[in-house]
Amino acid sequence: MAIPKLTEQNISEAIAYIDKNGVPWHNESTVYALVVDGKKYPPKYVIGVANHIANGEEITTQGYNAVEVKSYFESRGYTIEMKQEKYEITVTADSVVSTDDRFTMDNLDLGDNYKPIDAYFMKGGEEVIRRNRNKGELKISNQTLPRLAFQIFEKEIASLSDEDKRQFPVCQYSPDRDIVRGIFPTEAEFKKYKNSMELSVYKRENGPQFVIYSWNVFSTLVFVKECLKRFGNPGDKFVLIYRDKTDQELNQTKTEQVVDEDVTKTTKESNNPYSKLLLESKNIIFRGAPGTGKSYLAKSIAADIISNGYTDKYSDLTDEQRQQVEFVQFHPSYELPIILDNYR
């Protein structure tokens, strides 16, 4: 069941209803909170009550998930907050410290379990500098912190010798594993060193381009610390704010890992991403057992093309953008997206 058609009046009346009658314990939200006039409400329950008021339906929160409701409210200008606890990592030239007591630099693989919320640089411990995003660049992602480090220390990094760039430490997941190194000028050069889609690209118009390894929210902490050690001044520090991923986000991460392994195998023979292949050939067929990520990858490609590279997550698309994609089922075992308009 899709989110029902509702008016602003329906939403306002639902909030008034909740103010008067409260929220049943089983309808309390565990992930998101809708904030209206300083008060917080469970978003799915607000939709259920609004649908009851508008259409006389039974009050229920079934049929749509928390992420869909979050997008619904945010697209209409409402404020949605995470109810989960936030953690803060402070990176200096000498240390990396988190308010989360589970954090350790000896196991950066744990970063797969977290999602970034904010990242910024404090110059001299006072002036706050954030990422100057390029057009189409996500506001916050696992790549924001390393790109911010490149932004702050662009001149210093650009002036390094080729050998210093190749040997620049980027990540060491644990003490018993090799250090991932290298700042590369292109993705092609990066893939000669590490044939992987797990990378971050920093590029500024009329400026240099840097490519490094980047995977989860913790994977570039070593790189950022090294930048401060080599180029920073007393009091300089980076701050990363993050939270635990929801179960849905954790499942998505597992799917992305499966897909990335498949893409990595493919790129051993070709550096072309699937999006470019689809635009060139108009047809791609993915084969594999159920649960190996075919549908996820198809949605990812569609989102990448429709958003012109802004996002590869179908859930991030606007309602208007989603209207450009249709899923056609030829058989219960097969489904694929059709990208409309100029991509036919």
N, C-alpha and C positions, 0 to 999 in steps of 0.2 A: 504494500500500500504506500503510495506517495504521500508526501506532506500535502494536506488539503489546502485549497485556496481560501485564504483568510484576509481580512482587512485589518488596517491599523486599529480600527474600533474594536474588532474581535479580540485582538491582543490586549488592548487596554482593559476590556471587560473581563478577560481571563485573569489578568493580574489583580483586578479589584476583587474578583471571586476568591482568588487564593489568599489575598490579604484578610478576607473575612472568614474563610473556612479552613485555612492552613493547607499543609501538604501531607497526605498519607505517608507513613514511614517508608512503604515499599515504592513510593514514587520519588523519593529523594535522589538527587543526582550525585554521582560519585566522581564525575570527571569535570563537567562544565557548570557554570553558573551564569544565568542571564541577569545582568545588572540594570535596574531601572530605578532612578531617583535614589541611588544609594542602597537599595534593597536587592537581595539576591534570590533568584527563583530557579527551580529546575527546568531547563529549557524544554525538554520533551513533555513534561507535565503541562507547561503553559500551552503548548500546541494541542495537547489532548483536551484541555479545558476550553480553549478557543474554538476547537472543532465542535465540541458539545454545544457551545453557545450559538455558533453560526449555523450548524447543520442538524442539531438535535441528536448527534451520535453519542454513544456511550463513551465516557471518559476513559481513554486508554492511551498508553505510551507505546503500544506495539505497532510494528509496521514500518518504522523508520529508525535509523540509528543515531547516536549522539553526534557524529561528525556531520551528517546530513542536516540535522537541526541547527548545529553551530553555524554552518555555511548559510542556511536559510536566514537566520537572524542577522548575521554579520553583513550579508548582502543588502539588508534593509536598514543598515545604520545602527543596529543595536550593539551594545557592548557585551562581549562574552569573556568570562575569566575562567582560567583553569583552577580547579579546586585542589589540585595536587600541590605538594610542597615543592618549593623552588630551592635550588642549591647554587652556590656561587664558588667558582674557582678563581683564585688570584694567582697570576703568573708573574714572577719577577725574574731577574737575571740569576737569582740564587735558589729559588724555590717554586714549587707548584703546590698550592694548598687549597683544599675544598672544605666547605661547610658540611659536606656529606661524609660521614665517618666511614662509608663503604669505599670511598675513593682511594686508589693507590696507583702510583706511577709504575708499579711492578706488574700491573695487569690492565693495560689500556684497552684490551678487548672488551672490557666492561662497558665501554662507550657505546657499544651496540644497543644497550638497554636504555639510553637516554636521548632526549631531544633538546636542542638548544632553544633558548627563549630570547637571549640578548647577548651582545658582545660589544665591548668598547675598550678603548685605550685611554689610560690616564697619564698625561704628560706631567712629570714631576710630582705626581700624586695629587694634582689639582685640576688641570684642564682636561675635560672629557672630549674625546674624538671618536666618532663612529664611522662606519663604512660609507664612503661615497659610492653608492650603487650605480652600476651601469644600467642602461635601459634594458628592461626585461629581467634583471637580476633579482632573485628572491630577497626579501627583507632580511630574513635570517635562515641560515642553513648550516650544515656541517662545514661548509666552505667559507663562511663569513669570517671566522677568526683568522685563518691563514691569509685570506685576501686583505683583511685589515692590516695585518703585519706587513704585507707587501706594500700597501698604501703608505704606511708610516715610514718604512725604511726603503722605499723604492730606489732612491739614489744610491744608497750604500750597497744594496744588493746588486744593482746594475753595474757598479764599479768593481765588483769581485772578478777575479780572474776566472777563466773557464774551468780550471782545475778546482778552485775553491767552490765554485757552484756545484760541480759534480760531487764533491765530497761533503757538501753541507748536510748535517744531520737533520732528518725530518721526523722519523718515528722509530721507536723501539718498544714493541708491545710488551715485552718482558725481558728481564736480564739475560735469559738463556737464548734469546732470539737475536738474529742479526739486525743491525741498524739499517733502516731504509734511508737512503741518502739521495741527494740530487735536486738541483733547481735547473730545469731544462727550458730551452727557448721555444719548443714546440711540443705538441702532443706526440708527434712521430718520434722525436728524440727521446721523450719519456718512455715510450713503449719499446724502444730498443733496450732500455734498462729494465723495465718492468712491464710486461705485456698485460696490462690490466685497464679496465674502465674506471678504476678507483683513483681519480685524479681531481685536482683543483687547478683551474686556469685563472690567472690574473692578467687582465689586459686593459690598457687604457689607450684611448684614441691618441695617435701620434706619440705613444710611449712604448716602453718595453713590454714583452709578454713573458710571464713566468709560469711554469707548469711543475707541480709537485704532487707527490702521492697524498691522497686524502680519502679517508673512508668514514669512520664514525666521528662522533663529537669530540673524542679524546685523541684521535690519531695524529693531530698536528701540534699537540702541546709541546713536544720536544722541539719542534721547529720554531715555535713562537718564543720559547725560553732561550733558544740559541740566538735568535734575532736580538733579544734584549741584552744578552750577554755580550754580543759583539758590537752592537750599534747603539744601545740604550744609554740613558743618563740616570744618575741617582734619582730615585723616586718614580721612575717609569714602571708601568705595569699594565698588563692586559687582564680584563675581567670577563669571564664567561659565565652566564647564568643558564641553568638547564633544569630539566625535570625528568622524572621517570616516564617512559613511554607507556601508553595505554596498551591493553592486550591486542587491540586491533593494529596499532602501530608496530608492536613486536612481531605479529604475524606477517605484516607487510615487509618488515626488514628481512625475515627469513625467506620470503618469496623473492625479494630483491637479490639476495645472496645467490639463490638458485639461478635466477635470470642472469646475473653478472657472470657466473661460472660459464653459462652457455654462450654468452656474448664474447667472453674472453677466448673461448675455444674458436669461435668464428673469426675473431680478429687476428688469429694467427696467420690466416690466409688473406685477410682484407682489413683495412683500417676504416672502411665505410660503416657508419652506424646504420641500424635498421631503418631509421626514419628516412635517411637519404636513399637507401635501397628501395623503399616503398614508393617514394616520389619518382624515382627513375623507372622502376619496372611496373608499377601500378598493382603488383600482386606479390604477396609473400605467403608461404604456407609454413606453419609451425607444426611439427609432429612431436608426439610424446605422450606418455601415460598421464592420466588425470592427476592434477595436483602438482605438476612440474612448472607451472607459471606461464602457460601459453596465453590464457585470457588476460592475465595481469600484464604481460608484455604487450599484447595487442592494444590494451587500453593506454599503456604508457606511450606507445608510438603515436596513437591518435592524439593524445594530449600534447605531446611534443610538437606535432605538426600544426595542430589547430592554434596553439598558443605561440607559434613562431619561436619555439625554444625557451619560452618563459618558464614552463614547468613540464615535467613528465608524469605528473600525478593527475589522473582523471578527476579525482575528488576536488582538485584545486580549480577546475574550470568553472567559468560562470555559466549560468543557465543558458545564456545566448550561445556561448561556445559549445555547450553540450548538444544544442539543437543541430549542430553541424556533424554530429556523429550518430550513427544508428547501428544497432546490433541485429544481424539477421541470422536466424537459426535455420540451417538446412537439414539438420538431423540432431536429435537429442545429444549426440556426442560432440557436436561441432558448433562453434559460434565465432564470429569475427566482426570487427567494426567496419563500417563503411563511412569514409570521410567525404562529406558532401561539398557543394559549391565548386570552388576552382580546382579541387583536387581529384575530380572524377577522371 
